[in-house]
Amino acid sequence: MFNRLNLKLFYSIIPTLYFFKLILYPDIIDLGGDQVSYWKISANDFTCEAADLCWRELRWTIILWMKTISFLFGKTILSYYLSSIIPIFFAFIFFTIIFYRHISFIGYLFFVVLWLINPLVSSHSVNIGIVSLNLFLISFLIFIIDSIKTNNKENYFVVILSIVIFILYGVIILNLIILPFILIYLFKEFKISYLLKFIFLFISFLLIETLILFITSEQNIVLGRIYHVVFGEGSVVNICNTPGNCSNLDFAKKFLDGGIFSRWFYSLEIPSFIIILGFLFSILNLFTNQYYSNIKSNLFTKNISTLYVIVFLGISFAIKPSIPLKSLFSFSQHYYAILFPLSIFIILKFIDEFKFNNYFLKYFFLIFFGILISQYSINFVLNHYFEKYFNKNYTLFSVNKHFDKKSRLINNNECIKFINKDNRNIIYILKYHGLDKKKFSKINSSIQFDKKEDCESNLYLSLK
């Protein structure tokens, strides 16, 4: 269909189009969940009022990244956008390079379309927090693993690897479940001395982190971040014990396994069955003598399969020390968003290498599989995509001016109705876009903001 030159041209155009999509048609910001807290921390407006809220300050990768962006672009809505758009874009770049190297052209297109329409990826392209940085760092990790050439550069590789894993740990402690994969990989692919160097470097980084936290933190962190978050006051072990604090875990109590494995059957944005299928195909890759046509690609696929199995089992068996057993983490999909591109890779690689009788059967199976895993995404496109991306009055070039106008709208009217609490949270960013201090204080202290009925005009604040 395409000659080699046209294919290379197409491969280079896709990332460019995605770049312009992110710039010209950004998603509407989401100010629910942890988003406002991360913004307040980066803007030095956050006060740790309760122990179960202080752990956000310890996710230092997120905080340092946001503070860097704010330093370069100011405390503006543009910084809010760029803090997630930049890592999401480069995650896409690294993943598409990996798919280009190991997956067929049709499979590459398949992944690109899924990435563009998946609501989890789309929403977190403008969400501060775990998903965008995790996707970027994991994509970079497997990119350097795929690119390493063992020609006297092993020491540099081990240093880079230890830094990347430590930064991943800085995003969220749960990322430590990746450590067994790194240890297995270094043990299999390198001399034992490089494994020991990695362990020494990583432990050194942890000791430095512990010392810095002991000196600078107001939370009296003596035994390090890991102990404090897992076992300290307001720890993840205790935070969900109060009914309602973690609704997903309350829901999980209805199941015999306490949500340990049943969590994988309640994923929508990442379809449940591709997570399980990715796990089964990973097991097949690891414990059979099936070899792909390309030896290098076969070794890389086995590495990805090892990573997938470890993450899947690590999240599953992260349980509380209680009877009956309960999941340590909630069902929130941002904990395992990295499984989305990895599962697609593993499944597409299997389809590429499977010996179909003819191409028609292969493409029929691929299309059927695509429709099956895209149902939720297709509904998202039909019901929300065009409204969210194309029915807006700003691009990243004009977003600051657009929200300056929002501030003036609030300043010039006595009553503004906010559709919901998340919408109201825009005031924490608008205070840096000219929002009057008195207006900010009045809105910030208002509890019944969304139930107020005494507005003479029907002024609602829209974030479009």
C-alpha positions as CSV (number, residue, x, y, z in Angstrom):
1,M,0.0,0.0,0.0
2,F,2.7,2.4,1.0
3,N,6.3,2.3,-0.1
4,R,9.1,2.5,2.5
5,L,9.6,6.3,2.1
6,N,5.8,7.0,2.4
7,L,5.7,4.9,5.6
8,K,8.6,6.8,7.2
9,L,6.9,10.1,6.3
10,F,3.7,8.9,7.8
11,Y,5.4,7.8,11.0
12,S,6.9,11.3,11.3
13,I,3.6,13.1,10.6
14,I,1.6,11.3,13.4
15,P,3.5,12.9,16.3
16,T,3.4,16.3,14.7
17,L,-0.4,16.1,14.3
18,Y,-0.7,15.0,17.9
19,F,1.4,17.9,19.0
20,F,-0.9,20.4,17.2
21,K,-3.9,18.6,18.6
22,L,-2.6,19.2,22.2
23,I,-1.8,22.8,21.4
24,L,-4.9,23.8,19.5
25,Y,-7.5,21.6,21.0
26,P,-6.6,21.0,24.7
27,D,-9.1,19.2,26.9
28,I,-11.1,21.2,29.5
29,I,-9.2,21.2,32.8
30,D,-10.3,18.9,35.6
31,L,-10.1,20.5,39.0
32,G,-11.5,17.6,41.0
33,G,-9.6,15.0,43.1
34,D,-6.0,15.9,44.0
35,Q,-5.6,18.5,41.2
36,V,-6.2,21.6,43.3
37,S,-4.0,20.3,46.1
38,Y,-1.1,19.8,43.7
39,W,-1.6,23.3,42.3
40,K,-1.7,24.9,45.8
41,I,1.5,23.1,46.7
42,S,3.3,24.3,43.6
43,A,2.0,27.8,44.2
44,N,3.0,27.7,47.9
45,D,-0.7,28.1,48.9
46,F,-1.1,24.6,50.5
47,T,-1.6,24.1,54.2
48,C,-1.3,20.6,55.6
49,E,-4.3,20.7,58.0
50,A,-4.7,16.9,58.5
51,A,-2.3,14.0,58.4
52,D,-4.3,12.2,55.7
53,L,-3.7,15.1,53.3
54,C,0.0,15.6,53.8
55,W,1.2,12.7,51.7
56,R,0.7,14.8,48.5
57,E,3.6,17.0,49.5
58,L,5.8,13.9,49.6
59,R,5.3,13.1,45.9
60,W,8.3,15.2,45.2
61,T,8.6,14.3,41.5
62,I,5.1,15.9,40.8
63,I,5.9,18.9,43.0
64,L,9.3,19.6,41.6
65,W,8.0,19.2,38.0
66,M,5.1,21.6,38.6
67,K,7.4,24.2,40.4
68,T,9.8,24.0,37.4
69,I,7.0,24.7,34.9
70,S,5.6,27.5,37.2
71,F,9.0,29.1,37.4
72,L,9.4,29.1,33.6
73,F,5.8,30.1,32.7
74,G,4.5,31.8,35.9
75,K,1.6,30.7,38.2
76,T,-0.9,30.7,35.3
77,I,-3.4,28.4,33.8
78,L,-0.9,27.8,31.0
79,S,1.5,26.2,33.5
80,Y,-1.3,24.0,34.7
81,Y,-1.8,22.7,31.2
82,L,1.8,22.3,30.3
83,S,2.6,20.3,33.5
84,S,0.6,17.4,32.0
85,I,0.7,18.1,28.3
86,I,4.5,17.9,28.0
87,P,4.9,14.5,29.7
88,I,1.9,13.1,27.8
89,F,3.3,14.2,24.5
90,F,6.7,12.7,25.1
91,A,5.1,9.5,26.4
92,F,3.3,9.3,23.1
93,I,6.6,9.9,21.2
94,F,8.5,7.1,23.0
95,F,5.7,4.6,22.8
96,T,5.2,5.3,19.1
97,I,8.9,4.7,18.5
98,I,8.7,1.4,20.4
99,F,5.6,0.4,18.3
100,Y,7.4,1.5,15.1
101,R,10.4,-0.8,16.0
102,H,8.4,-3.9,17.0
103,I,4.8,-3.8,15.7
104,S,3.4,-3.8,12.2
105,F,2.2,-0.7,10.5
106,I,-1.4,-1.6,11.0
107,G,-0.7,-2.3,14.7
108,Y,1.0,1.1,15.0
109,L,-2.1,2.8,13.6
110,F,-4.2,0.8,15.9
111,F,-2.3,2.0,19.0
112,V,-2.3,5.6,17.8
113,V,-6.1,5.6,17.4
114,L,-6.6,4.0,20.8
115,W,-4.3,6.5,22.4
116,L,-6.1,9.5,20.9
117,I,-9.6,8.3,21.9
118,N,-9.0,6.7,25.2
119,P,-10.7,8.8,27.9
120,L,-8.1,8.0,30.6
121,V,-5.2,9.3,28.4
122,S,-7.3,12.2,27.1
123,S,-8.4,13.5,30.5
124,H,-4.9,13.2,32.0
125,S,-3.4,15.2,29.2
126,V,-4.6,18.2,31.3
127,N,-4.6,16.6,34.8
128,I,-1.8,17.3,37.2
129,G,-0.6,14.2,38.9
130,I,0.3,10.5,38.6
131,V,-0.8,9.3,35.1
132,S,1.0,11.7,32.8
133,L,4.3,11.5,34.6
134,N,4.0,7.7,35.0
135,L,3.3,7.2,31.3
136,F,6.2,9.4,30.3
137,L,8.7,7.8,32.7
138,I,7.7,4.2,31.9
139,S,7.8,5.0,28.1
140,F,11.3,6.4,28.6
141,L,12.4,3.4,30.7
142,I,11.4,0.8,28.2
143,F,12.8,3.0,25.4
144,I,16.3,3.1,26.9
145,I,16.0,-0.7,27.6
146,D,15.2,-1.2,23.9
147,S,17.9,1.2,22.8
148,I,20.9,0.1,25.0
149,K,23.9,-1.2,23.2
150,T,26.4,-3.1,25.4
151,N,29.5,-1.5,24.1
152,N,31.3,-0.1,27.2
153,K,28.3,2.1,28.1
154,E,26.9,-0.2,30.8
155,N,27.9,2.1,33.6
156,Y,26.1,5.1,32.1
157,F,23.1,2.9,31.5
158,V,23.0,1.7,35.1
159,V,23.2,5.3,36.4
160,I,20.4,6.5,34.1
161,L,18.3,3.5,35.1
162,S,18.7,4.1,38.8
163,I,17.8,7.8,38.3
164,V,14.7,7.0,36.3
165,I,13.5,4.4,38.8
166,F,14.1,6.8,41.7
167,I,12.1,9.6,39.9
168,L,9.3,7.1,39.3
169,Y,9.4,6.3,43.0
170,G,9.1,10.1,43.6
171,V,5.8,10.1,41.7
172,I,4.2,7.5,43.9
173,I,5.6,4.9,46.2
174,L,3.5,2.2,44.5
175,N,6.0,2.4,41.6
176,L,8.4,0.5,43.7
177,I,6.7,-2.6,42.4
178,I,8.8,-2.1,39.2
179,L,12.0,-2.7,41.2
180,P,11.8,-6.6,40.9
181,F,11.6,-6.2,37.1
182,I,14.8,-4.0,37.1
183,L,16.6,-6.4,39.3
184,I,15.6,-9.4,37.1
185,Y,16.5,-7.5,34.0
186,L,20.0,-6.5,35.2
187,F,20.7,-10.0,36.5
188,K,19.8,-11.6,33.2
189,E,21.3,-9.1,30.8
190,F,24.4,-7.8,32.6
191,K,27.2,-8.9,34.9
192,I,26.4,-9.1,38.6
193,S,28.6,-6.1,39.3
194,Y,26.1,-3.8,37.4
195,L,23.2,-5.2,39.5
196,L,25.1,-4.4,42.7
197,K,25.9,-0.9,41.4
198,F,22.2,-0.2,40.7
199,I,21.3,-1.4,44.2
200,F,24.0,0.8,45.8
201,L,22.9,3.9,43.8
202,F,19.2,3.4,44.6
203,I,19.8,2.9,48.3
204,S,22.1,6.0,48.3
205,F,19.3,8.0,46.7
206,L,16.9,6.8,49.4
207,L,19.3,7.8,52.2
208,I,19.8,11.2,50.7
209,E,16.0,11.6,50.4
210,T,15.6,10.6,54.0
211,L,18.2,13.1,55.2
212,I,16.6,15.9,53.2
213,L,13.1,15.1,54.5
214,F,14.4,14.9,58.0
215,I,15.9,18.4,57.7
216,T,13.3,20.2,55.7
217,S,9.9,18.5,56.4
218,E,7.5,19.8,59.0
219,Q,5.9,16.4,59.4
220,N,8.7,14.9,61.7
221,I,9.8,12.3,59.1
222,V,12.6,10.4,60.8
223,L,12.5,6.9,59.2
224,G,12.1,8.0,55.6
225,R,9.3,8.6,53.1
226,I,8.4,4.9,52.6
227,Y,7.9,4.2,56.3
228,H,6.0,7.4,56.8
229,V,3.6,6.9,53.9
230,V,3.0,3.2,54.5
231,F,3.0,3.0,58.3
232,G,3.0,6.6,59.7
233,E,0.1,8.8,60.8
234,G,-2.4,9.1,58.0
235,S,-0.7,6.2,56.2
236,V,-2.2,4.3,53.3
237,V,-2.7,1.3,55.7
238,N,-5.1,3.4,57.9
239,I,-6.5,6.1,55.6
240,C,-9.2,3.8,54.1
241,N,-10.3,2.2,57.3
242,T,-12.9,5.0,57.9
243,P,-16.0,4.2,55.9
244,G,-16.4,6.6,52.9
245,N,-12.7,7.6,52.7
246,C,-12.1,5.2,49.9
247,S,-15.5,4.4,48.3
248,N,-13.9,1.8,46.0
249,L,-12.5,-0.1,48.9
250,D,-15.9,0.0,50.6
251,F,-17.3,-1.5,47.4
252,A,-14.6,-4.1,47.4
253,K,-15.6,-5.4,50.8
254,K,-18.6,-7.0,49.1
255,F,-16.3,-9.5,47.3
256,L,-14.7,-12.6,48.8
257,D,-11.2,-11.5,47.8
258,G,-11.6,-8.0,49.2
259,G,-11.0,-6.5,45.8
260,I,-7.5,-8.1,45.4
261,F,-8.3,-9.6,42.0
262,S,-11.9,-8.4,41.5
263,R,-10.5,-4.9,40.9
264,W,-9.5,-6.0,37.4
265,F,-13.1,-6.6,36.5
266,Y,-14.3,-3.1,37.2
267,S,-12.1,-1.1,34.8
268,L,-13.9,1.0,32.2
269,E,-11.5,3.5,30.7
270,I,-9.0,0.6,30.4
271,P,-11.2,-2.3,29.4
272,S,-11.0,-5.1,31.9
273,F,-10.5,-7.9,29.5
274,I,-7.4,-6.4,27.8
275,I,-5.7,-6.1,31.2
276,I,-6.4,-9.8,31.8
277,L,-5.6,-10.8,28.2
278,G,-2.3,-8.9,28.5
279,F,-1.5,-10.8,31.6
280,L,-2.3,-14.2,30.0
281,F,-0.3,-13.4,26.9
282,S,2.6,-12.2,29.1
283,I,2.6,-15.5,30.9
284,L,2.5,-17.3,27.5
285,N,5.5,-15.2,26.3
286,L,7.5,-16.1,29.5
287,F,6.8,-19.8,29.9
288,T,6.7,-21.1,26.4
289,N,9.4,-21.7,23.9
290,Q,7.6,-19.6,21.3
291,Y,10.1,-17.4,19.5
292,Y,9.2,-14.5,17.3
293,S,10.8,-14.0,13.9
294,N,13.2,-11.3,15.2
295,I,15.5,-12.4,18.1
296,K,16.0,-8.8,19.4
297,S,12.2,-8.2,19.3
298,N,11.6,-11.5,21.0
299,L,13.9,-10.6,23.9
300,F,12.3,-7.1,24.2
301,T,8.8,-8.6,24.2
302,K,9.8,-11.0,27.0
303,N,11.1,-8.0,29.0
304,I,7.9,-6.1,28.5
305,S,6.0,-9.3,29.5
306,T,8.1,-9.6,32.7
307,L,7.3,-6.0,33.6
308,Y,3.6,-6.5,32.9
309,V,3.3,-9.6,35.1
310,I,5.2,-8.0,38.0
311,V,3.1,-4.8,37.9
312,F,-0.1,-6.8,37.6
313,L,0.7,-9.1,40.5
314,G,2.3,-6.3,42.5
315,I,-0.9,-4.3,42.5
316,S,-3.0,-7.4,43.1
317,F,-1.1,-8.5,46.1
318,A,-0.6,-5.0,47.6
319,I,-2.9,-5.9,50.5
320,K,-3.5,-4.6,54.0
321,P,-2.3,-6.7,57.0
322,S,-5.8,-7.5,58.1
323,I,-8.3,-10.2,58.3
324,P,-10.2,-10.5,56.0
325,L,-7.7,-9.4,53.4
326,K,-8.3,-6.1,51.7
327,S,-6.6,-4.2,48.8
328,L,-4.1,-1.6,50.0
329,F,-5.0,0.8,47.2
330,S,-8.4,1.9,45.8
331,F,-9.7,0.9,42.5
332,S,-8.6,4.2,41.0
333,Q,-7.3,3.5,37.5
334,H,-4.4,6.0,37.7
335,Y,-2.6,3.4,39.8
336,Y,-2.3,1.1,36.9
337,A,-2.6,3.4,33.8
338,I,0.8,2.2,32.6
339,L,-0.7,-1.2,31.9
340,F,-2.8,0.3,29.0
341,P,0.0,0.8,26.5
342,L,1.9,-2.3,27.7
343,S,-1.2,-4.5,27.2
344,I,-1.8,-3.1,23.8
345,F,1.8,-3.8,22.8
346,I,1.8,-7.4,24.1
347,I,-1.6,-8.3,22.4
348,L,-0.7,-6.6,19.1
349,K,2.7,-8.4,19.1
350,F,1.0,-11.7,19.6
351,I,-1.4,-11.0,16.7
352,D,1.4,-9.9,14.5
353,E,3.3,-13.1,15.0
354,F,0.4,-15.5,15.1
355,K,0.3,-17.7,12.0
356,F,-3.0,-16.9,10.4
357,N,-4.1,-18.8,7.3
358,N,-4.6,-15.6,5.4
359,Y,-4.4,-11.8,5.9
360,F,-8.1,-11.4,5.7
361,L,-8.6,-13.5,8.8
362,K,-5.8,-11.6,10.6
363,Y,-7.3,-8.2,9.8
364,F,-10.8,-9.4,10.6
365,F,-9.6,-10.5,14.1
366,L,-7.7,-7.2,14.6
367,I,-10.8,-5.1,13.7
368,F,-13.0,-7.3,15.9
369,F,-10.6,-6.9,18.7
370,G,-10.4,-3.2,18.1
371,I,-14.1,-2.7,18.3
372,L,-14.3,-4.9,21.4
373,I,-11.8,-2.9,23.4
374,S,-12.9,0.5,22.1
375,Q,-16.5,0.5,23.0
376,Y,-16.1,2.8,26.0
377,S,-13.7,5.0,24.1
378,I,-16.1,5.1,21.1
379,N,-18.9,6.2,23.4
380,F,-16.6,8.8,24.8
381,V,-15.9,10.1,21.3
382,L,-19.6,10.2,20.3
383,N,-20.9,11.8,23.5
384,H,-18.0,14.0,24.7
385,Y,-15.1,14.3,22.3
386,F,-16.2,17.0,20.0
387,E,-17.8,19.0,22.8
388,K,-14.7,18.8,25.0
389,Y,-12.1,19.5,22.3
390,F,-13.7,21.5,19.6
391,N,-16.3,23.6,21.4
392,K,-14.0,25.9,23.2
393,N,-12.9,29.5,22.9
394,Y,-9.2,29.1,23.4
395,T,-6.0,27.3,22.5
396,L,-2.8,27.1,24.6
397,F,-1.7,30.3,22.9
398,S,-4.6,32.2,24.2
399,V,-5.5,30.3,27.4
400,N,-4.1,32.9,29.8
401,K,-6.0,35.7,28.2
402,H,-9.2,33.6,28.2
403,F,-9.0,33.0,31.9
404,D,-8.1,36.7,32.5
405,K,-11.6,37.3,31.1
406,K,-13.0,34.8,33.6
407,S,-11.5,36.7,36.4
408,R,-13.0,40.0,35.1
409,L,-16.4,38.3,34.8
410,I,-16.3,37.3,38.5
411,N,-15.0,40.7,39.5
412,N,-17.7,42.6,37.6
413,N,-20.7,40.6,38.9
414,E,-22.1,40.3,42.4
415,C,-23.2,36.7,41.9
416,I,-21.7,33.9,39.9
417,K,-23.1,30.4,39.9
418,F,-20.7,27.5,39.8
419,I,-22.0,24.3,38.3
420,N,-20.2,22.2,40.8
421,K,-17.4,22.1,43.3
422,D,-14.8,21.1,40.8
423,N,-15.8,24.1,38.6
424,R,-15.6,26.4,41.6
425,N,-12.0,25.3,42.2
426,I,-10.9,27.5,39.3
427,I,-10.6,30.4,41.7
428,Y,-7.4,29.0,43.1
429,I,-5.8,29.5,39.7
430,L,-7.8,32.7,38.8
431,K,-6.3,34.4,41.9
432,Y,-3.1,34.7,39.7
433,H,-5.2,36.0,36.8
434,G,-6.5,39.2,38.4
435,L,-9.3,37.8,40.6
436,D,-10.1,40.3,43.2
437,K,-9.0,39.3,46.7
438,K,-12.3,40.0,48.3
439,K,-14.1,38.1,45.6
440,F,-11.8,35.2,46.2
441,S,-12.3,35.2,49.9
442,K,-16.0,35.4,49.6
443,I,-16.2,32.4,47.1
444,N,-13.6,30.4,49.0
445,S,-15.5,30.7,52.3
446,S,-18.9,30.0,50.7
447,I,-20.3,26.5,51.5
448,Q,-23.6,26.6,49.6
449,F,-22.1,28.1,46.5
450,D,-23.9,25.6,44.1
451,K,-27.2,26.0,45.8
452,K,-27.5,29.8,45.9
453,E,-30.7,31.0,44.3
454,D,-30.7,34.7,44.8
455,C,-28.8,35.7,41.6
456,E,-30.8,38.2,39.7
457,S,-29.1,37.1,36.4
458,N,-28.4,33.6,35.4
459,L,-24.6,33.9,35.2
460,Y,-22.8,30.5,35.2
461,L,-19.0,30.3,35.0
462,S,-18.0,27.9,32.2
463,L,-14.5,26.7,31.7
464,K,-14.8,26.3,28.0
